Every structure is written in structure tokens, then in C-alpha cells.
């Protein structure tokens, strides 16, 4: 948490990391190369991106680019934090907490003996962030796409998250055959974490898994939050002009998976995060090969496109909050509406925008985070 004059100031994780780095080297030049290595983990970033984060850091400390009373730009070289810094040991510990502390990775054995990697962040009531198609415990925590969401949820919850079977740090040889195995994985992770009941946070294809789990084990689910989910997989939906069919998506995966310059990968990434920054697009490509090989990705896509939980909707008893972006190109808003209509008492929130993946720079991100916090703890 960052405060100025006693008031909390919301910072994106990279802005926080940047301030910590400058604070740790107060009065010393921090080069752009050092910033990229420490804050962006060596990813290629543009000068415009760096300058945008510097501008946000200045605003957070009450400075600006003209005055430069706190953060001074050294042209073509880097930046200096000119303000006096006290409590440097605290700054260093904060940096370690935010970026350097290794994750406590553990494993749960699912019903078919598949090993499911899981970890947790934060303190508070348990909230399980159910795994989805692209996830990797370490990359999610270090990256620009999912880390802001994990950190925000971890402020008031013990966030338990895990890698999908067959991907990430979980067993790569786990069977990929239907929704039952994914429901078993959620049960195994909750058991391994010592959680009898938890709230669930489910995005995209995690939604049908959450719905199936809540229908089978109502006593284990407190509240349910769904973002961009669906009740009927792609192959069960009636076709329409703007729908991307399964063969097209599978071809994009086979031809472009993990290839940064591929037009097929550019097209696939644009479907998921059309408003993503170049750095977020690059992270998505990096995550692909770290998460799964192309054929596993194809197999996984076929499986999750066949999830069907329409009959489970009336059996869900947990209070439910459903978010869906108006122009989501992966799962149409009609799927979110179907979920909200089928679960007794569910509340539906239409989000302005077109990103399937929650991006921290999207105004919808703050809306989802704020409403989720009130829903879970209000």
C-alpha cells in the first residue's frame, strides 16, 4: 500500500516497483537498462512505456515532469530520486515482498493422481482464483497482465490459485478429457489448502468449472464471482456472423503458438486483449510456450470448447456476481446473461469494452475489482 500525506494512492505494480527501485538508490543514477531489468524483468519495452510509468510515479509523489523536484530525468541516461529517503531497510523489504520473494509452490493430488501446482497470496477469507486456459503461477505473479488482479484481490483475501492440469507447473501428462477432471482439481486444491469453504473467482473457462463445482458441492462455496464466462462451450452455441469458430482458433494456435512475429498469433492475441499494450502482447506470447506446447494448447481448447453446464445453473445456491464485457470476442455477452438468468438471484454487470482478459489499464478493471470487494466483504 502506498500513501502520500496519509492518503492511500492507488499504484499499478510497475509504478510501485519503480518507486521502490529509485528509493533504494536515492541520490544515485538509475539507468534505463536497470529499470528494464528490475521492473520489466528484461522484457523489451519502449521509451514511451518507461516515460508513462515515470510520469505516474511523479504524480504519486506530488511531482511533475516540469518541476522534477523528486524524480529528476538525466537525458539519455536515466533517473535520480532527489528526495531524502528514510527507512531504506523497509524499502528493501517491500521490494522483496513485491517482486523478489519466491512463491511457496505446493502440490495437490487430484482424484486421478494428477499433480496440481498451487500457491496463495495475502491474508483474509479464502478466495480461490480458478485456473483458466493460459496460466502459470510464476509468470502470472511477475507479469503485467494478471499480477495487478492477484495483488488487488490479495489485499483483503487469502487468494489461492493454481495451474491448470497439463499446463504451467502442474502435471504436463495429466489427462485432458472433460470437465470432471477440472472440478476434481478444484476440490483437491481446496483440500490441500485446508479450506472447507471458499469464495470463488472464475474468469473465462474457469466459470463452467466453478458452476459445476458449486452445483455438486454447495456447502463448499461461499460466494461466486464470474468474469467473461460461459455456460455453453463454443461448439454448442448457434453460429452467428461475428463468432470465431473452433477450426479458425485451432488453426491460429497450431500456426502461431509462441511465435512473436506470427500474424496468426497477432490475430489470436487481438481476440483476447484487443487493447493490450505491446508489452502485454509480448508477455502473452512468452506465457504460451511456458504454459503448454502447441498440441496441448489445441487439445485443451477442444476440451474447454465442449464444457456444458447449462443444467447446473439452477443448482447453484451461492450468491453470484456476473461480469461480462459488451464486445467480448471470445465468449459473447449472451453467455454471461445466460449464466445470470440461470443462477437463482445472480446479479449481472455489463462492462463497457472489448477485452476478454482483465487488463489493469482498462476502466472495467477497477469496476470489477471495486464491486468484487464490496460483494465479497460488504
C-alpha positions in Angstrom: 0.0 0.0 0.0 1.3 3.5 -0.9 0.4 6.6 1.0 1.1 10.3 0.5 0.3 12.7 3.3 -1.7 9.9 5.0 -4.0 9.2 2.0 -3.8 6.0 0.1 -2.7 6.3 -3.5 -3.5 3.5 -6.0 -0.5 2.5 -8.0 0.0 0.0 -10.7 2.5 -2.7 -9.6 5.2 -1.4 -12.1 4.9 2.1 -10.8 5.3 0.8 -7.2 8.3 -1.3 -8.2 9.8 1.7 -10.0 9.4 3.9 -6.9 10.9 1.2 -4.7 13.9 0.9 -7.0 14.5 4.6 -7.1 14.1 4.8 -3.3 16.7 2.0 -2.8 19.1 4.0 -4.9 18.1 7.5 -3.7 20.6 10.2 -4.9 22.1 7.8 -7.4 21.6 7.5 -11.2 19.3 4.6 -12.1 19.8 3.8 -15.8 17.1 2.9 -18.2 18.7 -0.5 -18.6 18.5 -1.1 -14.8 14.8 -0.1 -14.9 14.0 -2.5 -17.7 15.9 -5.3 -15.9 14.4 -4.7 -12.5 10.9 -3.5 -13.2 10.1 -5.3 -16.5 12.2 -8.4 -15.9 14.2 -7.8 -19.1 11.3 -7.6 -21.4 11.6 -5.3 -24.4 9.8 -2.0 -23.6 9.5 1.3 -25.4 10.7 4.6 -24.1 7.1 5.7 -24.2 6.2 3.0 -21.7 9.0 3.9 -19.4 8.1 7.6 -19.6 4.5 6.8 -18.8 5.4 4.9 -15.7 7.8 7.7 -14.6 5.0 10.2 -15.1 2.7 8.1 -12.9 5.4 7.8 -10.3 5.9 11.6 -10.2 2.1 12.1 -9.9 2.0 9.6 -7.0 4.7 11.6 -5.0 3.3 15.0 -5.9 5.8 15.8 -8.6 5.6 16.5 -12.3 7.8 16.5 -15.4 8.3 20.2 -15.4 9.3 20.7 -11.7 11.1 17.4 -11.2 11.5 18.2 -7.5 11.5 14.5 -6.6 12.3 12.5 -9.7 14.8 14.1 -12.0 15.4 13.0 -15.6 19.0 12.7 -16.8 18.7 12.9 -20.6 19.7 9.8 -22.5 20.9 8.2 -19.2 18.2 7.6 -16.6 16.6 9.0 -13.5 17.5 10.1 -10.0 15.3 10.2 -6.9 16.4 13.5 -5.3 14.3 13.4 -2.2 15.7 12.3 1.2 14.7 8.7 1.9 14.5 7.2 5.4 13.8 3.6 6.3 15.8 2.1 3.5 15.6 -1.4 5.1 11.8 -1.1 4.9 12.0 -0.1 1.3 14.2 -3.1 0.6 11.8 -5.5 2.4 8.9 -4.0 0.5 10.7 -4.6 -2.8 11.4 -8.2 -1.8 7.8 -8.7 -0.9 6.5 -7.3 -4.1 9.0 -8.8 -6.6 11.7 -11.0 -5.2 10.3 -13.3 -2.6 10.0 -16.8 -4.1 6.5 -18.2 -4.3 5.6 -21.0 -2.0 4.6 -23.6 -4.6 2.8 -26.7 -3.4 1.1 -29.6 -5.0 -2.3 -31.2 -4.6 -3.1 -34.7 -5.9 -6.3 -34.8 -7.9 -8.6 -37.8 -8.0 -6.7 -39.3 -10.9 -3.4 -38.7 -9.2 -2.5 -35.7 -11.4 -0.3 -33.2 -9.5 -1.8 -29.7 -9.4 0.6 -26.8 -8.6 -0.9 -24.2 -6.3 0.1 -21.2 -4.1 -1.5 -18.5 -2.1 -1.1 -14.7 -1.5 -2.5 -12.4 1.1 -4.5 -12.9 4.3 -8.2 -12.9 4.9 -11.1 -15.1 3.9 -10.1 -17.8 1.3 -10.8 -16.8 -2.3 -9.9 -19.4 -4.9 -9.0 -18.0 -8.3 -9.8 -20.9 -10.5 -7.3 -21.6 -13.2 -8.0 -20.9 -16.9 -6.6 -21.6 -20.3 -3.4 -19.5 -20.0 -1.9 -19.6 -16.5 1.5 -20.1 -15.0 1.9 -19.4 -11.2 5.2 -17.7 -11.6 4.6 -15.7 -14.8 1.2 -14.6 -13.6 2.8 -13.2 -10.4 5.7 -11.5 -12.2 3.8 -10.2 -15.3 1.8 -7.2 -16.3 -1.5 -9.0 -17.2 -2.5 -10.9 -14.1 -0.3 -9.6 -11.3 -2.4 -6.4 -10.7 -5.5 -8.5 -10.3 -3.8 -11.0 -7.9 -2.4 -8.2 -5.8 -5.7 -6.3 -5.6 -7.6 -9.4 -4.6 -4.9 -10.3 -2.1 -5.4 -7.0 -0.2 -8.5 -8.4 1.6 -8.4 -12.2 0.8 -6.2 -15.2 1.0 -6.0 -15.8 -2.7 -5.4 -19.4 -3.6 -4.6 -20.0 -7.2 -3.3 -23.0 -9.2 -2.2 -24.0 -12.7 -4.5 -25.9 -15.0 -3.9 -29.6 -15.4 -1.5 -30.3 -18.2 -0.1 -26.8 -18.2 2.2 -24.4 -16.2 3.8 -26.1 -13.2 1.1 -28.8 -12.9 1.5 -32.3 -14.3 2.0 -32.0 -18.1 0.8 -35.5 -18.7 -2.5 -35.1 -16.9 -5.5 -36.4 -18.9 -7.5 -33.7 -20.7 -10.8 -35.3 -21.3 -13.7 -33.4 -19.8 -15.0 -31.0 -17.1 -15.0 -33.7 -14.3 -11.2 -33.7 -14.0 -11.1 -29.9 -13.7 -13.8 -30.0 -11.0 -11.7 -32.7 -9.2 -8.7 -30.4 -9.4 -10.5 -27.5 -7.7 -11.7 -29.9 -4.9 -8.1 -31.2 -4.5 -6.6 -27.8 -4.2 -9.1 -26.6 -1.6 -8.5 -29.8 0.4 -4.7 -29.3 0.2 -5.1 -25.7 1.3 -7.1 -26.7 4.3 -10.2 -24.8 3.1 -13.6 -26.3 3.8 -15.5 -23.4 2.2 -14.2 -20.6 0.0 -15.4 -17.8 -2.3 -14.6 -18.5 -6.0 -13.3 -16.1 -8.6 -13.7 -17.5 -12.1 -12.7 -15.9 -15.4 -13.4 -17.4 -18.9 -13.5 -21.2 -18.9 -13.0 -21.2 -15.2 -16.6 -20.2 -15.0 -18.2 -23.5 -16.0 -15.8 -25.3 -13.7 -16.9 -23.0 -10.8 -20.6 -23.6 -11.8 -20.2 -27.4 -11.9 -18.3 -27.4 -8.6 -20.9 -25.1 -6.9 -23.7 -27.3 -8.1 -22.1 -30.5 -6.8 -20.7 -29.1 -3.5 -22.9 -26.2 -2.5 -21.7 -26.4 1.1 -18.1 -25.6 -0.1 -18.9 -22.3 -1.9 -19.5 -19.1 -0.1 -19.9 -16.5 -3.0 -19.2 -16.8 -6.7 -17.7 -14.1 -9.0 -17.7 -14.8 -12.7 -15.9 -12.6 -15.3 -16.3 -13.2 -19.1 -17.6 -16.8 -18.6 -19.9 -19.1 -20.4 -22.3 -22.0 -19.7 -22.2 -23.4 -23.2 -18.9 -24.2 -24.9 -18.2 -22.8 -28.4 -19.3 -25.9 -30.2 -22.8 -25.8 -28.6 -23.6 -22.2 -29.5 -25.7 -21.3 -32.5 -23.4 -19.7 -35.1 -23.6 -16.0 -35.9 -21.7 -13.6 -38.2 -19.2 -12.3 -35.6 -18.4 -15.6 -34.0 -14.9 -17.1 -34.4 -15.5 -20.8 -35.0 -13.4 -23.6 -33.4 -11.4 -24.6 -36.6 -10.3 -21.0 -37.0 -9.0 -20.7 -33.5 -7.3 -24.1 -33.6 -5.5 -23.1 -36.8 -4.3 -19.9 -35.2 -2.9 -21.9 -32.3 -1.2 -24.5 -34.5 0.4 -21.9 -36.8 1.3 -19.2 -34.4 1.7 -20.6 -30.8 4.6 -19.0 -29.1 5.9 -17.1 -32.2 6.1 -13.4 -31.5 6.2 -12.3 -35.1 3.4 -14.6 -36.4 0.4 -12.9 -37.9 -1.7 -15.8 -36.6 -0.5 -15.1 -33.1 -1.2 -11.4 -33.5 -4.7 -12.3 -34.6 -5.3 -14.6 -31.6 -3.8 -12.2 -29.1 -6.0 -9.4 -30.5 -9.1 -11.5 -29.9 -8.2 -12.0 -26.2 -6.8 -8.5 -25.4 -7.5 -6.1 -28.3 -6.5 -3.1 -26.1 -3.3 -4.8 -24.7 0.0 -2.9 -24.7 2.9 -4.2 -26.8 4.4 -5.4 -23.5 1.3 -7.3 -22.6 1.1 -8.8 -26.0 4.7 -10.0 -25.7 4.0 -11.4 -22.3 1.1 -13.4 -23.7 3.3 -15.0 -26.3 6.0 -15.7 -23.7 3.4 -17.3 -21.4 2.2 -19.6 -24.2 5.3 -21.7 -24.6 6.0 -21.6 -20.8 2.4 -22.9 -20.2 2.0 -25.6 -22.8 3.2 -26.9 -26.2 1.1 -26.2 -29.3 -0.6 -29.6 -29.4 -1.5 -29.4 -25.7 -3.0 -26.0 -26.3 -5.0 -27.4 -29.2 -6.2 -30.3 -27.1 -7.1 -28.0 -24.2 -9.0 -25.7 -26.5 -11.1 -28.6 -27.8 -11.9 -29.8 -24.3 -13.0 -26.4 -22.9 -15.0 -25.6 -26.0 -17.1 -28.6 -25.1 -17.8 -27.6 -21.5 -21.6 -27.6 -21.0 -23.1 -26.6 -17.6 -26.5 -25.2 -18.5 -28.3 -27.8 -16.4 -26.1 -27.0 -13.4 -27.1 -23.3 -13.3 -30.4 -23.7 -11.3 -28.5 -25.9 -8.7 -26.1 -23.1 -7.7 -27.1 -21.7 -4.3 -24.1 -19.4 -3.7 -24.7 -15.6 -4.1 -23.3 -14.8 -7.6 -22.0 -11.7 -9.3 -21.5 -12.0 -13.1 -19.4 -9.5 -15.2 -19.2 -9.5 -19.0 -17.7 -7.1 -21.5 -20.2 -5.8 -24.1 -17.9 -6.7 -27.0 -16.1 -9.7 -25.8 -14.9 -11.6 -29.0 -14.1 -14.9 -27.2 -17.3 -15.5 -25.3 -20.3 -13.3 -26.3 -22.2 -11.3 -23.7 -25.2 -13.6 -24.2 -23.3 -16.3 -22.4 -22.9 -14.1 -19.3 -26.5 -13.2 -19.5 -27.5 -16.9 -19.7 -25.4 -17.6 -16.6 -27.0 -14.7 -14.6 -30.5 -15.8 -15.8 -29.9 -19.4 -14.8 -28.4 -19.0 -11.3 -31.1 -18.0 -8.8 -30.7 -14.4 -7.6 -27.5 -13.8 -9.6 -26.6 -10.2 -10.4 -25.3 -9.2 -13.8 -23.0 -6.3 -14.6 -22.4 -5.3 -18.2 -18.9 -3.9 -18.7 -18.0 -1.3 -21.4 -15.2 -2.6 -23.5 -14.0 -5.4 -25.6 -11.2 -7.1 -23.7 -11.8 -10.7 -22.8 -8.8 -10.7 -20.4 -9.0 -8.2 -17.5 -6.3 -5.5 -18.1 -5.3 -3.1 -15.4 -5.3 -0.1 -17.7 -9.0 -0.8 -18.7 -11.5 1.2 -16.7 -13.5 -2.0 -16.4 -10.7 -3.5 -14.3 -11.2 -1.0 -11.5 -15.0 -1.5 -11.7 -14.6 -5.3 -11.4 -12.2 -5.0 -8.5 -14.2 -2.5 -6.5 -17.5 -4.3 -7.0 -16.0 -7.7 -6.2 -14.6 -6.3 -3.0 -17.9 -4.9 -1.9 -19.7 -8.1 -3.0 -17.4 -10.4 -1.0 -17.0 -8.3 2.1 -19.9 -5.9 2.2 
